[in-house]
Amino acid sequence: MNLMKKLISLLCMVLISVICLAPFTAFANEVNTDDTYFNWERFEALEHSYSLGVTPYATGLIVDTKLGIAKDKSTLVIIGYTKGNNKVIKSGFTKVIVQRKKSNSKSWSNYKKYTDLYSNSSRYNLNKSIHVEKGYQYRVTATHYAKKSLFSTQKINATTGYLTF
């Protein structure tokens, strides 16, 4: 009987460990085939570019942001996060826009747009990947967002450098 209790305890511990250690990514309300999971180590191993550091504004709702792109063969990987302070109840991105241009062109055009990417918590993790065409330079612009209440929100714009495919 004692052996049976130990086996059941061990089995419960293993199941809890598997559930707790599974990778977690927050996604928008809609199901999107572009959702993916790249961890930071895998991302850093690829050719990549980040947005320049952004200083949070006076409201201080957003305490940290990151936005980056990476090149994985013919796939553009987009990774980032918006982190709010402990009073933030909703965070994420109001928009994430993939832009492209021919190397001899001066203007960027929108290629793919994601909107309303949020979680009902103080942190949202962004993780997308899309197949792109060769012969273009790609970058991403985004607006980080945090909400404390109906009348207390903050937005910060960011733009990555570009990668050539």
Disulfide bonds with the S-S distance in Angstrom:
none
